[in-house]
Every structure is written in structure tokens, then in C-alpha cells.
Amino acid sequence: MKNIFIINILLITSAFANLAVVEEVKISKKNALYSFAVRILHEDSGWDHYVDKYEVLDKDKNILATRTLWHPHENEQPFTRGLANIKIDSTINKVYIRAHDSVDGDSALYEIILP
């Protein structure tokens, strides 16, 4: 059985207007494996400035998984990319999603309660 949770959080924009923003995360769980569909907004301007990855982190900010983004999405905003079959220890009930762009670095953390 597959459970899907959609989490929308109203975000306050940063003074750094060009930081990536994680807008929405959809999580599904099958057995002990999680899948994430992450929607990111960023003013990608081409190869010189674009979102190049997002990460799933535990409460101590240890990286559990990384989705590398191999090209800019200047004509597709916001965009959603998935990351599947992530094994997360059953003692972990909350994770964070963090986007990263090639110039400004890490975005704010987006908190997710796991199903």
C-alpha cells in the first residue's frame, strides 16, 4: 500500500531573492523505502546560475540522499524532480529538504514529518 502526503508550507522570502525555494514536497512510502517529489522555484539564468541539487537531511543535518540536477531549468519554473527508494531508519520521524544553487549555495530548510 502506498501512502502519499502532500505538505505545503507558506514560505517567507529571503532578502536574498535569488536563493532556491523548496515550495512543496510529496512523499510516498512503500515498505521501508521513501520517495520524494520536490518542487523548487529559482531564477535559473542558464549554466552560470542554476539549482544543481537538493538533499534530504536528518535532524542533525546529516545527508541521507542527494538528487543531482544536471542542467538549468530557466524555462521550467517551478520544476519538480523526484528521488526514489531512499531507506530511512524507522527511528527518524522528520527530515529536511535543502536545495542548492551553483552561485548562492544552500536554501532554507524545508521540514517534513515522515508518514
C-alpha positions as CSV (number, residue, x, y, z in Angstrom):
1,M,0.0,0.0,0.0
2,K,1.3,3.4,-0.9
3,N,0.6,6.5,1.3
4,I,1.0,9.9,-0.2
5,F,1.3,13.0,1.9
6,I,1.3,16.5,0.4
7,I,2.8,19.2,2.5
8,N,2.5,22.9,1.6
9,I,4.2,25.4,3.8
10,L,3.9,29.2,3.3
11,L,7.4,30.4,2.9
12,I,8.7,33.9,3.8
13,T,11.0,35.1,1.0
14,S,14.6,35.8,2.0
15,A,16.4,39.1,1.4
16,F,18.5,37.0,-1.0
17,A,15.8,36.9,-3.7
18,N,17.7,34.5,-5.9
19,L,18.1,31.7,-3.4
20,A,16.3,28.5,-4.4
21,V,13.0,27.9,-2.6
22,V,11.6,24.5,-1.9
23,E,7.9,25.1,-2.5
24,E,6.3,21.7,-2.0
25,V,7.3,18.1,-1.2
26,K,5.3,15.0,-1.9
27,I,6.3,11.9,0.0
28,S,5.4,8.3,-0.6
29,K,6.4,5.3,1.4
30,K,6.4,1.7,0.3
31,N,7.6,-0.8,2.8
32,A,10.8,0.8,4.3
33,L,11.6,3.0,1.3
34,Y,10.6,6.6,0.7
35,S,10.2,8.6,-2.5
36,F,10.3,12.4,-2.7
37,A,8.9,14.7,-5.4
38,V,10.4,18.1,-4.7
39,R,9.1,21.3,-6.3
40,I,11.7,24.1,-6.4
41,L,11.5,27.7,-7.6
42,H,14.6,29.5,-8.6
43,E,15.5,32.2,-11.2
44,D,17.8,29.9,-13.2
45,S,19.6,32.1,-15.7
46,G,21.5,29.3,-17.6
47,W,24.6,27.3,-16.9
48,D,26.2,30.2,-14.9
49,H,23.5,30.1,-12.2
50,Y,21.1,27.3,-11.6
51,V,19.8,24.8,-9.0
52,D,22.3,22.0,-9.2
53,K,21.0,19.6,-6.4
54,Y,18.7,19.0,-3.5
55,E,19.3,17.0,-0.4
56,V,17.3,15.0,2.2
57,L,18.8,15.5,5.7
58,D,18.1,14.1,9.1
59,K,17.5,16.2,12.3
60,D,21.3,16.5,12.8
61,K,21.7,17.8,9.2
62,N,23.4,14.6,8.0
63,I,22.7,14.0,4.3
64,L,20.5,10.9,3.8
65,A,20.2,11.3,0.0
66,T,21.1,13.7,-2.8
67,R,19.4,14.4,-6.2
68,T,21.8,16.0,-8.6
69,L,20.3,18.3,-11.2
70,W,22.5,18.2,-14.3
71,H,21.2,21.3,-16.2
72,P,19.4,24.6,-15.7
73,H,15.6,24.9,-15.7
74,E,15.3,28.5,-16.8
75,N,12.2,27.7,-19.0
76,E,10.5,25.4,-16.5
77,Q,9.7,27.2,-13.2
78,P,8.9,26.0,-10.7
79,F,10.1,22.5,-11.5
80,T,9.6,19.1,-9.8
81,R,12.2,16.3,-9.6
82,G,11.9,13.0,-7.8
83,L,14.2,10.9,-5.7
84,A,13.2,7.3,-5.1
85,N,13.9,4.3,-3.0
86,I,15.5,6.1,0.0
87,K,16.0,3.9,3.0
88,I,15.4,5.9,6.2
89,D,15.8,4.4,9.6
90,S,12.4,3.8,11.4
91,T,13.6,5.9,14.3
92,I,13.6,9.0,12.1
93,N,10.3,10.8,12.1
94,K,11.3,14.1,10.5
95,V,13.6,15.1,7.6
96,Y,14.6,18.3,5.9
97,I,14.9,19.2,2.3
98,R,17.5,21.7,1.2
99,A,18.0,22.9,-2.4
100,H,21.4,24.2,-3.6
101,D,22.2,26.6,-6.4
102,S,25.6,27.0,-8.2
103,V,26.2,30.6,-7.0
104,D,24.3,31.3,-3.8
105,G,24.6,27.9,-2.2
106,D,22.0,26.3,0.2
107,S,18.4,27.3,0.5
108,A,16.4,27.4,3.8
109,L,15.5,24.1,5.2
110,Y,12.0,22.7,4.5
111,E,10.8,20.4,7.3
112,I,8.9,17.2,6.6
113,I,7.2,14.9,9.0
114,L,7.5,11.3,7.6
115,P,4.4,9.1,7.2
